[in-house]
Amino acid sequence: MADSGDSFFKGFILGGIFGAVLGVLLAPKSGREMREELGEEAEKIYAHGKTDFEHARKAAMKSFEEGRDKIIEKLTKEKDDADENEEEKPKRKTRTPTPKSKSE
C-alpha cells in the first residue's frame, strides 16, 4: 500500500513537471504571461502535494497508533498471564539457616 502511494506521488510530481515544460515549449504566449501561468500551476501542484502529504501523514500516524496499541495490549496480556502463573505456582519452602552456637 505504501508503495502505490509513493508511486502515485512520484508520478504526480513528474507529470506536473513534464506538463509545465511542454506548456512552455508549445504555448504561443509572451514570457510574462508564461511565467504567471507557470507560477499558478506551480502553486496548484504544491497545494496538491501538500494535501497528499497530509493524507499520507495522517494514515501513517493512524497505523503507528494502532500498532502501538496492539503491542501494548499484547504486552499487558503477557504480563498479566505471567503474574497469574506466578501466583498459581506452589510456594517452595525455604530453609532458614539455624544459628550457630558460640561454642562451635
N, C-alpha and C positions, 0 to 999 in steps of 0.2 A: 504494500500500500504506500509506503513512504517513497519507493522508487518511482511509482507512477506520478505521484505529486511532484517529485523533483523533476522528472522528465517533462511534465506539463509546464512547470515554471520555466525551465530552460528553453523549451520550445516557444513559450510565450515571449520571452525576452528576445530570443534570436529572431523570431518572426517580426517583432516590433522594430528591431534594428534594420532588418532586411527591407521591410516595408518603407521605413523612413529613407533609406538610401535610394531605393527605387523611385520614391516620390520626388526626391531632389533631382535625380537624373532625368526623369521623364516629364516633369511639370514645366509648363511654359509660364513661369511666374518670375517676378523680379526677386533679387536677392533678399530684400527686406521682407517681402510677403512670404518668401520661402522660410526665412528664419523665424518669423512669427508663427507660421504653421507648424514648423518643426518643434518649436518651443511648446506649443499647445499639445502636440502629440506626445512629446516627452513627459509633460505633466500628466496626461491620461495614463501613459504606460506606468509612470511612477505610482499613481493612485491605485491602479490595478495590482501592481506588485506589492504595494503596502497592504492592500486588502487581503491578497493571497497569503502574504507572510503572517498577517494577524490570524487568519483562519488556521494556518499550519501551526502557529504558536499555541493557540487555544487547544487544538487537537492533541498536540504533544503534551501539553500540561495536563489535560484530562487523562491521557494514557498513563502518564507518570503517576498521577494521584491514585488512579485505580490500581496500578501495580503496587504502589507503596501500601495502600490499604490492604490488598491481598496478602502482602508479605507480613504486615503487622498482625493481621488476623491469624495467619498460619503460625507465626512465632508465638503468639499468645496462646493458641490452642496447644502447641507443642509444650510450652512451659506448664500450662495447666495439667496436661496429661502427665508430664514428668512429676509434678507436685503430687498428683493423685497416686501415682505408682510408688512414690517415696513414702506416702502415708500408709499404703497397703502392705509394705514390706514388714515382716515381723522384726520387732526390735531385738537386736542381739544383746545379750547380757555381757556387760564388760566387767572384767575382774578389776576390783580395786586393789591396789598393792597393800599388803599388810605392813604395818610399820615395824621396823626392826627395833629390837630392844637394844639398850645401850651396852649390854654385856656382850653382844656379838661383835 
